[in-house]
Amino acid sequence: MLKKICFIVNPFAGAGGRLGWKGTDWPLPLRLKDKDPRSLPAYQRAKRFLEKLLSLKIEHVSLLVAPCFMGQMILEDVERTLGMDVKSTVLDCSSCKWPTTPDDTEGCLRKCLETGADLVVFLGGDGTARLVYDVIDSKIPVLGVPGGVKVYSGVFTESPEAAAELVKAFINGRVVFEERPVLDIDEEMFRKNQLQVKTYGYLTVPVHGDKVVSGKAVYVSSVQSEIDEIAEYFKEEIYRDCTLYIIGPGSTTARIASVLGIEKTLLGVDIIHNKRIIAKDVNEEELIEILQRYKWNKKMIIVSPIGGQGFVFGRGNQQISPRIIREVGKENILVVSAPSKLKHLKKLRVDTGDPELDRELRGYIRVLVGYGKYKIMKLD
């Protein structure tokens, strides 16, 4: 039986990640409106999803795509690259004006309902997921391709390629359906260094294996003693002068800085050198400049996985880009975590935006979980 799959892209999803912004919800900063859509992360992630989807040669499927840079032009680009001609229908739901707006996304979602779609696949982050919830609710199943700065909701796959594989499982009737939460944060409070996560509702999501990632879990003071052990060990046995430390976001890394006598931003990427903070809440460009300035110093990246999801890179710390990771080196990455955060995680994850780097990082790593205590975890 023919299945109708709707595909909609938020072209601005994730555009603020490397810039150090905490999201790209509307209204857009002026500097993004003049960008070539092809240069934005969402375009490249959408290409990865479509390339994988077409390579699977799925039968009995009708692909409905949003117009222009919300889907159509990306599909045409992939067809040229792969030398394929895919039978698809362009949804009559938006003009080709640039920049697109949330109204365009909502209009295309409504058109998906009107055309009797069996599944809506959208590329975006938590802001886009909220739009999907407002329009689709539980009327038909949906699936999120991760593309945003914020990807806390439990409706997203672990990568664009995983989303394509899950679509195939859906077409072949090999999925179960679960109600998954749509989560988002208050961006203004986020920029003020306060994390407030709210559940907005639930969407019906096809699930197969572990390709769909759980929603973010927030850990509180119950693990404070565990974090203190990690911080003390770092101070006494790992920390050295004349080393540049790139410290990712989170309460665990903030506690490490605190034990060093440094006040770190809770949600930004900060730089420590010789027991002082030399830069706060940096973006990728600033990080590159600092690495050049301190090129003769040893460098380390200190990160903690996202609770409930296990992402080490690619969620909330996109400032630490593939270029930064390669320059610092895989051997100079330290992952720290309270044991309780790892308790329900089968593995850790990476989604840097660079599939080749993701493959290089995969394997088994040591995670610092206490005073001199490490746990071996699979990084996938």
DRENGUDO-79930 format. One record per atom (N, C-alpha, C): residue in one letter; x, y, z. Coordinates in steps of 0.2 Angstrom, whole numbers, plus 5000, padded with zeros to 4 digits. Layout:
<recs>
AXYZ/...
</recs>
This chain:
<recs>
M500449945000/M500050005000/M500450065000/L500350114996/L500750174995/L500650225001/K501250245004/K501250285010/K501450355008/K501150405010/K501350475009/K501750505015/I502350525013/I502850555018/I502950625016/C502750675021/C502850745020/C503550765023/F503950805020/F504550825022/F504550905022/I504750925028/I504751005029/I505351025032/V505751075030/V506351095033/V506251165036/N506451175042/N506551245044/N507251265042/P507351315037/P508051325035/P508451355040/F508251385045/F508651425050/F508851385056/A508551315056/A508651275062/A509451265063/G509651275069/G510351265070/G510851315068/A510651375065/A511051425062/A511451465068/G511151465074/G511451505079/G511951465083/G512051395082/G512451355086/G513151375087/R513451375081/R514151395081/R514251475083/L513751515082/L513751585084/L513751595091/G513551535095/G513551545102/G512851565104/W512351565100/W511651585102/W511351525105/K510851545109/K510451485112/K509851465109/G509751485102/G509251455098/G509151505093/T508751495088/T508551535082/T507851545081/D507451545087/D506751555086/D506651625084/W506051635081/W505851705078/W505751755083/P505951815082/P506151845076/P506951835075/L507151825068/L507851805067/L508251865067/P508851855070/P509351915069/P509551935062/L509651995061/L509652025054/L510251985050/R510751965054/R511351935050/R511151875047/L510651835049/L510451775046/L510051785040/K509651835040/K509151845034/K509551855028/D510151875028/D510451895022/D510951835020/K510951775023/K511351715022/K511051685016/D511551645012/D511351605007/D511051535010/P510451515009/P510151455013/P510651395012/R510951395006/R511351335005/R511951335010/S512151385013/S512651395018/S512451375025/L511851365026/L511651355033/L511651285035/P511651265041/P511751195043/P511151155042/A510551185042/A509951145040/A509951115033/Y510151155029/Y510251135022/Y510651075021/Q511251075024/Q511651015024/Q511350955027/R511050965033/R510750905037/R510150875033/A509750925029/A509250895025/A509550855019/K510050875016/K510450835011/K510650775014/R510850765019/R511150705022/R510550655023/F509950685026/F509350645026/F509150615020/L509050665015/L508750645008/L509250595005/E509850605005/E510350565002/E510350495004/K510250485011/K510150415014/K509550385012/L508950425012/L508350405011/L508350375004/L508550414999/L508550394992/L509050334991/S509550324994/S510050264994/S509650204996/L509150205000/L508850155003/L508350124998/K508150164993/K507750134987/K507150104990/I506750144994/I506150124997/I505550124992/E505250074992/E504650064987/E503950084991/H503450094987/H502750104989/H502750174993/V503150224991/V503150284995/V503050344990/S502650394992/S502550454989/S502850514993/L503350544990/L503650594994/L503350664993/L503050694998/L502850764997/L503250815001/V503550864997/V504050915000/V503750985000/A504051015005/A503851095005/A504251125000/P503951184997/P504251214992/P504951254993/C505351264988/C505951304988/C506451274994/F506751314998/F507251295002/F506951265009/M506351255009/M506051215014/M505951135012/G506251125006/G506251055004/G506351034997/Q506051074993/Q506051054985/Q506751064982/M507051124984/M507651134981/M508251094984/I508151074990/I508651024993/I508550954989/L507950934988/L507850874985/L508150874978/E508050924974/E508350934967/E509050934967/D509350964973/D510150964973/D510350894974/V510050854978/V510150784980/V510050744974/E509550754970/E509450714964/E510050724959/R510250784958/R510850804954/R511450764956/T511550764963/T512150734965/T512150664964/L511550624965/L511550554965/L511350534958/G511150574953/G510950554947/G510350524946/M509850544951/M509250514951/M508650554950/D508050534948/D507450574947/D506950544951/V506750574956/V506350544961/V505650574960/K505150534960/K504450554959/K504250584966/S504050654965/S503850694971/S503350744970/T503050764975/T502550814974/T502750874978/V502650934976/V502850994979/V502151024982/L502151034989/L501651054992/L501451124990/D500851144989/D500651214988/D500451244994/C500951264998/C500851295005/C501251355006/S501651375002/S502151435003/S502451464997/S502551534997/S502851564991/S503651544992/C504051564987/C504751554988/C505151614990/K504751654994/K505151714997/K505651695002/W506151745003/W506651725008/W506751795012/P506751785019/P506751725023/P506051695024/T506051635025/T505451595027/T505251615035/T504651605036/T504451625043/T504051565046/P503951565053/P503551515056/P502851505052/D502551555050/D501951555046/D501951505040/D502551505037/D502651465031/D502651385033/T503051375039/T503051305042/T502351285043/E501951325047/E501351305049/E500851295043/G500951335038/G500551325032/G500651255028/C501351235028/C501451175025/C501251115029/L501251125036/L501051075040/L500251055039/R499951115039/R499151105037/R499051075031/K499451085026/K499351055019/K499550985019/C500050965024/C500150895025/C499550855027/L499150885032/L498550855034/L498050855029/E497950905025/E497450905019/E497650855014/T498250835013/T498450795008/T498350715010/G498250715016/G498150645019/G498850605020/A499350645022/A499950615024/A499950565029/D500350515028/D500350455033/D500950475039/L501450515037/L501950535041/L502250605039/V502350645044/V502650705043/V503350705046/V503850715042/V504550715044/V504750795044/F505050815049/F505250885049/F505950895052/L506350945049/L506950955051/L506951025055/G507251015061/G507251075065/G507451065072/G507251105077/G507451095084/G506751095088/D506851115094/D506251115099/D505751175097/G505951225094/G505551275092/G505051255086/T505351215081/T505051185076/T504551135078/A504751095083/A504351045086/A503751075089/R503751125092/R503251165095/R502651185090/L502951205084/L502451225078/L502151155076/V502551105075/V502251045073/V501651015078/Y501851025085/Y501351005090/Y500651055089/D500751115088/D500251165087/D499751145082/V500051125076/V499651105070/V499451035070/I499850985071/I499750915070/I499450885076/D499750905082/D499550875088/D499550795087/S499050755089/S499150685088/S498750655082/K498650705077/K498250685071/K498550625067/I499250635066/I499550585062/I500250585065/P500650525064/P501350525067/P501850575064/V502350595068/V502850635065/V503550615067/L504050635064/L504750615066/L505150675065/G505550695070/G506050745069/G506750725067/V506950765062/V507650755060/V508050815064/P508550795068/P508850845072/P509250895068/G509050955070/G509451015066/G509451075070/G509251075076/G509151145080/G509751145085/V509751205088/V510251225093/V509951185099/K509351185100/K508951155106/K508651095103/V508851035105/V508550975103/V508350935109/Y507950955114/Y507850925120/Y507250875120/S506750895115/S506150855114/S506350775112/G505850735114/G505950665113/G505650635106/V505650685101/V505350665095/V505950665089/F506550675091/F507050675086/F507450605086/T507750595080/T508150535079/T508850565081/E509350515082/E510050535084/E510450565078/S510250555072/S510550585066/S510150585060/P510250625055/P509850625049/P509850565046/E510350525046/E510350455043/E509950405046/A509950415053/A509450375057/A508750385055/A508550445054/A507850465052/A507650435046/A508150435041/A507950395034/A507850325035/E508250295040/E508250225041/E507550205045/L507350255049/L506750245052/L506150255048/V506150295043/V505650305038/V505550245034/K506150205032/K506050145029/K505750095034/A505850095040/A505550045045/A504850065045/F504650125045/F503950145045/F503550115039/I503850125033/I503550105027/I503450035027/N503949995030/N503849925030/N503449895036/G503149935040/G502749915045/G503149885051/R503749905052/R504249885058/R504349925063/V503849975065/V503950015070/V503350015075/V503450035081/V502950045086/V502850125087/F502250145089/F502150215090/F502150235098/E502450285099/E502450305106/E502350385106/E502050405112/E501950475113/E502550505116/R502850545113/R503450575115/R503450655117/P503750675122/P503650745124/P503950795119/V503650855119/V503850915115/V504150955121/L504750965121/L505051015127/L505351075123/D505451125127/D505751185125/D505951225131/I506351275130/I506651315135/I506351395134/D506451435139/D506351505138/D506951535136/E507051555130/E507651575127/E507951635131/E507451685133/E507751745136/E508051725143/M507751675146/M508051655153/M508651615151/F508651575146/F509251535144/F509851585143/R509751645140/R510251695139/R510451725145/K510051715150/K510251745157/K510551695161/N510751635158/N511051585162/N510651545166/Q509951545165/Q509451505168/Q509151455164/L509151385165/L508851335161/L508151325164/Q507651335160/Q506951325162/Q506651275156/V506551215157/V506351165152/V505551155154/K505151165149/K504451155150/K504151105145/T503751055147/T503351015142/T502751045139/Y502751055133/Y502151085129/Y501651035127/G501850975126/G501350925124/G501650865122/Y501350815118/Y501550755116/Y501350745109/L501850715105/L501750695098/L501850625097/T501450595092/T501550525091/T502050515086/V502550465088/V503150455085/V503250385083/P503450365077/P503650295076/P504350285079/V504450225082/V505050205085/V505250135083/H505950135082/H506250065080/H506950065083/G507050015087/G507750015090/G507850075095/D508450105094/D508550165098/D508750225094/K508450225088/K508550285083/K508250345086/V507650345089/V507350405092/V507650415099/V507850475100/V508250485107/V507750515112/S507750495118/S507350515123/S507450595124/G506950625128/G506950695129/G507450705135/K507650765135/K508150785140/K507950775147/A508350745151/A508250745158/A508650795162/V508350825167/V508650875171/V508850845178/Y509450845180/Y509750825186/Y509850875191/V509650865197/V509650915202/V510150905208/S510050935214/S510550925219/S510750855222/S510250805220/S510450745222/S511050715220/V511350745215/V512050715212/V512550765214/Q512450815218/Q512950865220/Q513550835223/S513550785227/S514150755230/S514550715225/E514250685220/E514550655215/E514950705210/I514650755209/I514950815205/I515550845209/D515450845215/D516050875219/D516650835219/E516550765219/E517050715219/E517450725212/I517050735207/I517350745200/I517850805200/A517450865203/A517850925203/A518450925207/E518450895213/E519050895217/E519650855213/Y519450795210/Y519950755207/Y520250795201/F519850835197/F520050875192/F520550925194/K520350955200/K520851005202/K521550985205/E521450925208/E522050895211/E522550855206/E522250825202/E522550775198/E522650785190/I522150825188/I522150835180/I522350905178/Y522150955182/Y522251025181/Y522951045181/R523251075176/R523851105175/R523951175173/D524351215175/D524551275172/D524751275165/C524751325162/C524951335155/C524551285150/T523951265152/T523551225148/T522851265147/L522651265140/L522051295139/L521451245139/Y520951265143/Y520351225144/Y519751255141/I519451215137/I518851235133/I518351195137/I517951235141/I517451205146/I516751215143/G516451155142/G515751155139/G515251175144/P514551175142/P514051195147/P513851145151/G513451155157/G513251105161/G513451125168/S513051095173/S513151105180/S513751065182/T513951005179/T514550975181/T515151015179/T515251035173/T515851075171/T515851145175/A515251175177/A515251235181/A515451225188/R515351165190/R515651145197/R516351145197/I516651115192/I517351105191/I517651175191/A517351215187/A517651285187/A517651325194/S517051305197/S516951335204/S517451315209/V517651255209/V518151225213/V518851255212/L518951275205/L519551315204/L519551385205/G518951405208/G518851475210/G518651525205/I518351495200/I518151525194/I517351525193/E517051575191/E516351575190/E516151575183/K515951515181/K515851495174/K515151505172/T514951525166/T514251525163/T514051455163/L513351445165/L513051385166/L512951355159/L512751395154/L512551365148/L512951385142/G513551415143/G513951435138/G514651395138/V515051405133/V515751375132/V516251435134/D516551415140/D517051465142/D517751435142/I518251485142/I518951465142/I519351485148/I519751435151/I520151445157/I520851435155/H521251475158/H521951465157/H522351495164/N522751455167/N523151475173/N522651505178/K522151465180/K521651475185/K521251545184/R521151565178/R520751625177/R520351605171/I519751635170/I519351635164/I519551685160/I519751665154/I519951715149/I519451735144/A518951695143/A518351715139/A517751675141/K517151715141/K516551675143/K516051675137/D515651625137/D515151615132/D515351625125/V515951595123/V516251605116/V515851575110/N515951605104/N515651565099/N516251535095/E516151505089/E516651465086/E517151505083/E517051565081/E517551615078/E517951635084/E517751655089/E518151675095/E518551615098/L518351555098/L518751495099/L519351485095/I519151495089/I519751485084/I520251535085/E520051605086/E520551655087/E520951645094/I520651615099/I520951605105/I521451545104/L521251495101/L521751435099/L522351455096/Q522251505091/Q522851535088/Q523251575092/R522951605097/R523351655101/R523751605106/Y523451555108/Y523851505113/Y524051445109/K524251445103/K524451385099/K525051345102/W525451375106/W526051335109/W525851305116/N525251315118/N524951285124/N524651215123/K524651175128/K524251115127/K523551135128/K523051095125/K522351115125/K521951055127/M521351065131/M520951015132/M520251035132/I519750995130/I519051005130/I518750965135/I518350995139/I518050965145/I517250975144/V516950915143/V516150915141/V515850865146/S515150875146/S514750825150/S514150805146/P513950745146/P513350725141/P512750755144/I512250765139/I511650785141/I511250735144/G510950745150/G510550705153/G509950675149/G509850605150/G509350575146/G509450555139/Q509950595136/Q510050585129/Q510750555128/G511250585131/G511950555131/G512350595126/F512150645123/F512550675118/F513150715121/V513750705118/V514350735121/V514450795116/F514450795110/F514450845105/F513850855101/G513650915099/G513150925094/G512450945097/R512450945103/R511750975106/R511951025112/G511851085110/G511951135115/G512651165115/N513151125112/N513851155112/N514151155105/Q513751175100/Q513951175093/Q514551225092/Q514651265097/Q515251315096/Q515851275096/I515851215099/I516451165099/I516351125093/S516551155087/S516451135081/S516951075078/P516751045073/P517250995070/P517951025070/R518051085067/R518651115067/R519051125073/I518651145079/I518951145085/I519151085088/I518751035087/I518850965090/I519450935086/R519550945080/R520150915076/R520750955079/E520751015080/E521351055082/E521551035089/V521051025093/V521251005100/V521450935100/G521150885096/G521350815096/G520850775100/K520750715098/K520250665101/K520550645108/E521250645108/E521550615114/E521550675120/N521350735118/N521350785123/N520650805125/I520150765124/I519450775126/I519350735132/L519050765137/L518850735144/L518150745145/V517850685145/V517050685147/V516950665154/V516550705157/V516450705164/V515650695165/S515450655170/S514750645172/S514650615179/A514150635182/A513950605188/A513650535186/P513850485190/P513650415189/P512850405188/S512550445191/S511750435191/S511550465184/K511850505181/K511650525174/K511850475169/L512350435170/L512450375165/L512050315167/K511750315172/K511450245174/K510950225169/H510550265166/H510050245161/H510250255154/L510850265153/L511150275146/L511550215144/K511350185138/K511650125136/K512350145132/K512350205130/K512850235126/K512850305126/L513450335124/L513450405123/L513450425115/R513350485113/R513250495106/R513650555104/V513750565098/V514050625095/V513650635088/D513550705087/D513250725081/D513550795079/T514150795077/T514550855077/T514250895070/G513950865066/G513750895059/G514250875054/D514750835056/D515250815051/D515350735052/P514950695047/P514950625048/P515650595049/E516150615045/E516750585045/E517050595052/L517050655055/L517250665062/L516850615067/D516250615066/D515850575070/D516150495070/R516250475064/R516550405064/R517250405067/E517650455067/E518250455070/E518250455078/L517750485080/L517650495088/L517350425091/R516950385087/R516650335089/R517050275092/G516850245097/G517250185100/G517050185107/Y517550165111/Y517450165119/Y517950215122/I517650255127/I517950305130/I517950305137/R518350335141/R518350335148/R517950395150/V517550395155/V517150445157/V517350455165/L517550515167/L517750525174/L517050535178/V516950495183/V516350485186/V516350495194/G517050505196/G517150515203/G517850535205/Y518050535211/Y518750545213/Y519150485210/G519550495205/G519950445202/G519550385199/K518850395198/K518450335195/K518250355188/Y518350305184/Y518150305177/Y517650255175/K517250265171/K516750215168/K516850215160/I516950155158/I517050145151/I516350145147/M516250185142/M515650195139/M515750195131/K515250165128/K515250165121/K515050235118/L515450265114/L515250325110/L515050305103/D514450325101/D514150305095/D513850365091/
</recs>
